[in-house]
């Protein structure tokens, strides 16, 4: 029976000794490759479990919009009709259902088969991101139910549960460490893998197989070809998920927010200040029905959210909440005393960075391009899971007759010229500061590497 040559290689294990001197004229890539290989190995082996959980929970989250429509059809949808109750009457009905709650906002039914969502302050002990929403039939005024909703997207309990599972395993801030580790290392693993795979194909002069896996021969070589080829196809998407995922992270997310503020990359908001009414004059309110009509007259069609004034000197705000393509996020401010528009911010006038931020978040959540977005995210999740499996499989095939697979070569950093190593160290320190969990885990890997090296020397010396 033929034996896979990758399982019986007799080359000495590099763990036991120090690296040899660098041959003169060796290329920068030649001296960097062993270091990238070792980093890719450690990150792949140690971070892969976090990436696996992230991919599995993300795959589940991708399809929550459809699950939400099915699970909460009674609250979200009503039979079509030609007549509707005034929006103010619908709000009064919702207030009667929750008399002790403060009104936060209202989302009028965007179509004849949708309910109006009247949004109230959260339950006691819940953060401001949570709300209590009453769903009202716009035609009959019937209350169809009330549910806890979450975030700007008004996520219902099912999607909120899956979202919290994906983000933090329902463990609060402590659980968010897992997803931040995954997002922090994903881009490192992807870029390192790309460099190794492209370099390998160039060295073998097999560029035509860069994007296509091999079907023969069996064994580690075939597994590597699938791992590398799928990685090439998925690279851009995975880098995108890593970057956008870090914006939600616990530690790096704060740095991202601070950077956006420093560079004025924040999303613009309409000014809600209005001149106070004269002391001797009337201080009435034109009402939410008039405000809604004013918003329609300004072109704010589709789903909108109307927020009442915070108090004297504050305006109503109306904002479009349609986040599919093309994105509709126009917002206006309306004076409650006379119905005049006091401020307008159009999404078309957003700075490019604010638009990219909006599109990036929505694409990460799978809502920007509808089902096409969902299919792409599901493909990325399945591709990542496959690459993780193939990575562990290669490690297993690399093993000797007993135990685990061999580790890549140690001491590679000592072969790198100072002029190359110095910028790497400076750049790594900057990245570690900006992405703290990446720096902390990298330090842990270095400590493990040192311990393994000392152990190998002791065994060899014995």
BELZICOR-V436139 format. One record per residue. RES is the residue in three letters. SS is DSSP state (H for helix, E for strand, - for the rest). PHI is phi in whole degrees, -180 to 180 (* if undefined). D_LAST is the distance of its C-alpha to the last C-alpha in Angstrom with 2 decimals. Layout:
RES:SS:PHI:D_LAST  RES:SS:PHI:D_LAST
//
This chain:
UNK:-:*:37.79  UNK:-:-69:36.55  UNK:-:-111:33.09  UNK:-:-65:32.49  UNK:H:-63:30.49  UNK:H:-72:28.95  UNK:H:-97:27.04  UNK:-:-127:25.49  UNK:-:-62:24.44  UNK:-:-108:21.59  UNK:-:-67:20.91  UNK:-:-65:17.27  UNK:-:-72:16.23  UNK:-:-76:16.84  UNK:-:-65:14.62  UNK:-:-80:11.55  UNK:-:-127:13.42  UNK:-:-80:16.40  UNK:-:-67:19.87  UNK:-:-77:21.79  UNK:-:-65:24.95  UNK:-:-77:28.04  UNK:-:-64:30.43  UNK:-:-60:33.83  UNK:-:78:36.51  UNK:-:-71:34.30  UNK:-:-72:36.27  UNK:H:-61:35.76  UNK:H:-63:35.25  UNK:H:-62:32.51  UNK:H:-87:30.43  UNK:H:-83:31.47  UNK:H:-56:30.86  UNK:H:-61:27.05  UNK:H:-67:27.60  UNK:H:-64:30.49  UNK:H:-60:28.59  UNK:H:-69:25.79  UNK:H:-64:28.49  UNK:H:-61:30.56  UNK:H:-65:27.70  UNK:H:-60:26.89  UNK:H:-63:30.61  UNK:H:-64:31.43  UNK:H:-70:28.92  UNK:H:-88:29.48  UNK:H:-95:33.16  UNK:H:-54:34.37  UNK:H:-60:35.14  UNK:H:-68:37.41  UNK:H:-65:39.00  UNK:H:-63:39.61  UNK:H:-63:41.51  UNK:H:-62:43.40  UNK:H:-67:44.42  UNK:H:-66:45.55  UNK:H:-70:47.57  UNK:H:-66:48.92  UNK:H:-62:50.05  UNK:H:-68:51.93  UNK:H:-66:53.47  UNK:H:-53:54.80  UNK:-:-101:57.40  UNK:H:-67:58.50  UNK:H:-57:61.73  UNK:H:-69:63.03  UNK:H:-63:61.83  UNK:H:-64:63.53  UNK:H:-63:66.80  UNK:H:-76:66.72  UNK:H:-71:65.70  UNK:-:-120:68.14  UNK:H:-60:70.99  UNK:H:-65:73.53  UNK:H:-75:72.64  UNK:H:-91:72.28  UNK:E:-131:75.17  UNK:-:-138:78.87  UNK:-:-64:81.71  UNK:-:-67:83.33  UNK:-:-151:86.66  UNK:-:-97:89.07  UNK:-:-116:89.64  UNK:-:-139:87.30  UNK:-:-77:87.64  UNK:-:-55:87.45  UNK:H:-60:83.93  UNK:H:-63:85.05  UNK:H:-68:86.26  UNK:H:-64:82.93  UNK:H:-65:81.18  UNK:H:-62:83.67  UNK:H:-63:82.90  UNK:H:-66:79.18  UNK:H:-63:79.88  UNK:H:-65:81.88  UNK:H:-75:78.86  UNK:-:-132:76.64  UNK:-:-67:79.20  UNK:-:-98:76.79  UNK:-:-104:74.53  UNK:-:-86:74.82  UNK:E:-69:75.38  UNK:E:-104:72.62  UNK:E:-170:73.68  UNK:E:-142:75.34  UNK:E:-116:74.61  UNK:-:-60:77.89  UNK:-:-57:77.76  UNK:-:-75:77.07  UNK:-:-135:78.79  UNK:-:-70:81.41  UNK:-:-108:78.83  UNK:E:-107:76.45  UNK:-:-91:76.66  UNK:E:-86:76.97  UNK:E:-105:73.95  UNK:E:-103:74.96  UNK:E:-104:71.94  UNK:E:-118:71.81  UNK:-:-60:69.55  UNK:-:-70:66.36  UNK:-:-62:66.07  UNK:-:-59:65.43  UNK:-:87:61.83  UNK:-:-95:60.99  UNK:-:-73:60.05  UNK:-:-66:62.61  UNK:-:-74:60.99  UNK:E:-97:62.42  UNK:E:-138:66.12  UNK:E:-115:68.55  UNK:E:-115:70.59  UNK:E:-102:73.87  UNK:E:-103:74.82  UNK:E:-119:78.58  UNK:-:-70:80.70  UNK:-:-70:82.51  UNK:-:-91:85.52  UNK:-:-106:86.23  UNK:-:79:84.45  UNK:-:-72:82.61  UNK:E:-81:79.26  UNK:E:-90:76.79  UNK:E:146:74.00  UNK:E:-138:71.71  UNK:E:-137:67.95  UNK:E:-79:65.20  UNK:E:-121:64.30  UNK:E:-135:61.51  UNK:-:73:61.31  UNK:-:-65:63.54  UNK:-:-84:63.36  UNK:-:54:64.86  UNK:E:-65:62.08  UNK:-:-87:63.18  UNK:H:-54:61.08  UNK:H:-64:59.35  UNK:H:-67:58.19  UNK:H:-62:57.30  UNK:H:-63:55.08  UNK:H:-67:53.23  UNK:H:-59:53.03  UNK:H:-68:51.42  UNK:H:-66:49.00  UNK:H:-66:47.98  UNK:H:-84:47.78  UNK:H:-151:46.21  UNK:-:56:45.91  UNK:-:59:48.73  UNK:-:-113:46.43  UNK:-:73:48.30  UNK:-:-63:46.64  UNK:-:-63:43.24  UNK:-:-70:43.46  UNK:H:-69:44.36  UNK:H:-62:40.84  UNK:H:-64:39.74  UNK:H:-71:42.42  UNK:H:-71:41.86  UNK:H:-60:38.15  UNK:H:-63:39.25  UNK:H:-67:41.94  UNK:H:-67:39.77  UNK:H:-97:37.06  UNK:H:-59:39.31  UNK:H:-67:40.59  UNK:H:-67:37.14  UNK:H:-62:35.94  UNK:H:-65:39.19  UNK:H:-65:39.26  UNK:H:-64:35.64  UNK:H:-63:36.30  UNK:H:-60:39.49  UNK:H:-61:37.87  UNK:H:-66:35.14  UNK:H:-69:37.69  UNK:H:-65:40.32  UNK:H:-62:37.86  UNK:H:-66:36.59  UNK:H:-67:40.15  UNK:H:-66:41.18  UNK:H:-65:38.31  UNK:H:-86:39.29  UNK:-:55:42.97  UNK:-:-130:43.80  UNK:H:-61:45.64  UNK:H:-65:48.06  UNK:H:-97:45.37  UNK:-:-62:44.50  UNK:-:-104:46.76  UNK:-:-125:46.67  UNK:-:-75:43.94  UNK:-:-96:43.22  UNK:-:-103:44.09  UNK:-:-143:42.35  UNK:-:-80:39.87  UNK:-:-73:38.29  UNK:-:107:34.73  UNK:H:-62:32.76  UNK:H:-63:35.00  UNK:H:-69:38.10  UNK:H:-61:36.64  UNK:H:-61:35.67  UNK:H:-65:39.23  UNK:H:-69:40.75  UNK:H:-58:38.44  UNK:H:-75:39.34  UNK:H:-67:43.03  UNK:H:-65:43.81  UNK:H:-61:41.98  UNK:H:-61:44.30  UNK:H:-67:47.36  UNK:H:-92:46.31  UNK:H:-58:44.92  UNK:H:-62:48.11  UNK:H:-64:48.89  UNK:H:-69:45.44  UNK:H:-62:45.52  UNK:H:-62:48.96  UNK:H:-64:47.83  UNK:H:-63:44.95  UNK:H:-65:47.35  UNK:H:-71:50.09  UNK:H:-64:47.78  UNK:H:-66:46.52  UNK:H:-66:50.15  UNK:-:-95:50.18  UNK:-:-72:46.80  UNK:-:-73:46.48  UNK:-:-101:44.87  UNK:H:-64:45.15  UNK:H:-60:48.63  UNK:H:-65:49.87  UNK:H:-68:48.78  UNK:H:-64:50.52  UNK:H:-62:53.67  UNK:H:-65:53.63  UNK:H:-65:53.18  UNK:H:-62:56.08  UNK:H:-66:58.25  UNK:H:-66:57.46  UNK:-:-97:58.34  UNK:-:57:61.37  UNK:-:-100:60.01  UNK:-:-76:61.24  UNK:-:-72:63.62  UNK:-:-69:67.22  UNK:-:-128:69.33  UNK:-:-71:73.09  UNK:-:-77:74.72  UNK:-:-103:76.36  UNK:E:-73:78.44  UNK:-:-132:82.21  UNK:-:-62:85.13  UNK:-:-65:86.18  UNK:-:-67:89.55  UNK:-:-56:92.51  UNK:-:-59:93.14  UNK:-:-89:96.67  UNK:-:-95:95.84  UNK:-:-70:94.55  UNK:-:-126:90.82  UNK:-:-75:90.73  UNK:-:-130:88.05  UNK:-:-66:88.77  UNK:-:92:86.47  UNK:H:-70:83.60  UNK:H:-65:85.93  UNK:H:-65:87.30  UNK:H:-60:83.85  UNK:H:-62:82.68  UNK:H:-65:85.70  UNK:H:-62:85.08  UNK:H:-64:81.49  UNK:H:-63:82.77  UNK:H:-65:85.26  UNK:-:-90:82.45  UNK:-:88:80.73  UNK:-:-85:78.08  UNK:-:-88:78.32  UNK:-:75:75.95  UNK:-:-64:73.77  UNK:E:-134:74.23  UNK:E:-123:73.36  UNK:E:-106:76.01  UNK:E:-109:74.93  UNK:-:-71:77.71  UNK:-:-60:78.29  UNK:-:-74:76.19  UNK:-:164:79.38  UNK:-:-56:82.29  UNK:-:82:81.74  UNK:E:-120:79.21  UNK:-:-103:79.75  UNK:E:-67:78.96  UNK:E:-121:76.09  UNK:E:-127:75.98  UNK:E:-134:72.93  UNK:E:-69:72.30  UNK:-:-124:69.24  UNK:E:-85:69.03  UNK:-:-114:65.53  UNK:-:-81:65.76  UNK:-:-95:66.63  UNK:-:-76:68.71  UNK:-:-65:67.58  UNK:E:-120:70.48  UNK:-:-136:69.69  UNK:-:-63:72.93  UNK:E:-144:73.99  UNK:E:-135:77.20  UNK:E:-116:78.52  UNK:E:-126:81.98  UNK:-:-67:84.22  UNK:-:-68:85.12  UNK:-:-79:88.51  UNK:-:-137:89.90  UNK:-:79:87.45  UNK:-:-76:86.93  UNK:E:-80:83.64  UNK:E:-104:82.11  UNK:E:-167:78.90  UNK:E:-139:77.35  UNK:E:-129:73.84  UNK:-:-98:73.42  UNK:H:-61:70.11  UNK:H:-62:71.23  UNK:H:-96:71.26  UNK:-:-59:67.73  UNK:-:-60:65.40  UNK:H:-57:63.17  UNK:H:-63:60.07  UNK:H:-68:61.75  UNK:H:-64:62.70  UNK:H:-62:59.18  UNK:H:-63:57.85  UNK:H:-62:60.42  UNK:H:-66:59.78  UNK:H:-64:55.99  UNK:H:-63:56.12  UNK:H:-68:58.64  UNK:H:-68:56.73  UNK:H:-61:53.52  UNK:H:-85:55.60  UNK:-:82:57.10  UNK:-:-115:60.71  UNK:-:-69:61.54  UNK:-:-116:62.53  UNK:-:65:63.07  UNK:H:-66:61.75  UNK:H:-63:60.46  UNK:H:-60:58.17  UNK:H:-66:57.04  UNK:H:-63:56.27  UNK:H:-63:54.19  UNK:H:-65:52.16  UNK:H:-63:51.67  UNK:H:-64:50.51  UNK:H:-64:47.99  UNK:H:-63:46.64  UNK:H:-67:46.34  UNK:H:-64:44.79  UNK:H:-64:42.14  UNK:H:-62:41.34  UNK:H:-65:41.09  UNK:H:-64:38.73  UNK:H:-64:36.44  UNK:H:-60:36.44  UNK:H:-65:35.77  UNK:H:-63:32.94  UNK:H:-66:31.12  UNK:H:-63:32.06  UNK:H:-63:30.46  UNK:H:-62:27.20  UNK:H:-68:27.38  UNK:H:-69:28.25  UNK:-:-82:25.31  UNK:E:-69:22.84  UNK:-:-75:20.85  UNK:-:-66:21.92  UNK:-:-138:20.63  UNK:-:82:20.28  UNK:-:-87:21.67  UNK:E:-67:22.45  UNK:-:-72:20.23  UNK:-:-88:20.68  UNK:-:-63:22.46  UNK:-:-58:20.96  UNK:-:-92:19.51  UNK:-:72:20.66  UNK:H:-65:24.08  UNK:H:-64:26.01  UNK:H:-72:24.84  UNK:H:-89:26.72  UNK:-:-84:29.96  UNK:-:-60:32.54  UNK:H:-58:33.65  UNK:H:-66:37.16  UNK:H:-95:35.93  UNK:H:-69:33.23  UNK:H:-60:35.64  UNK:H:-62:38.25  UNK:H:-64:35.65  UNK:H:-65:34.45  UNK:H:-64:38.09  UNK:H:-63:39.17  UNK:H:-64:36.31  UNK:H:-65:37.23  UNK:H:-65:40.86  UNK:H:-64:40.13  UNK:H:-63:37.88  UNK:H:-69:40.81  UNK:H:-76:43.32  UNK:-:-121:41.20  UNK:H:-59:39.37  UNK:H:-68:37.48  UNK:H:-64:36.08  UNK:H:-64:34.77  UNK:H:-65:33.35  UNK:H:-70:31.56  UNK:H:-64:30.25  UNK:H:-61:28.77  UNK:H:-63:27.13  UNK:H:-61:25.66  UNK:H:-64:24.28  UNK:H:-64:22.63  UNK:H:-61:21.07  UNK:H:-63:19.94  UNK:H:-64:18.31  UNK:H:-62:16.51  UNK:H:-64:15.30  UNK:H:-64:14.17  UNK:H:-63:12.20  UNK:H:-65:10.60  UNK:H:-63:9.87  UNK:H:-66:8.38  UNK:H:-65:6.06  UNK:H:-65:5.12  UNK:H:-66:5.37  UNK:H:-66:3.75  UNK:-:-71:0.00
//
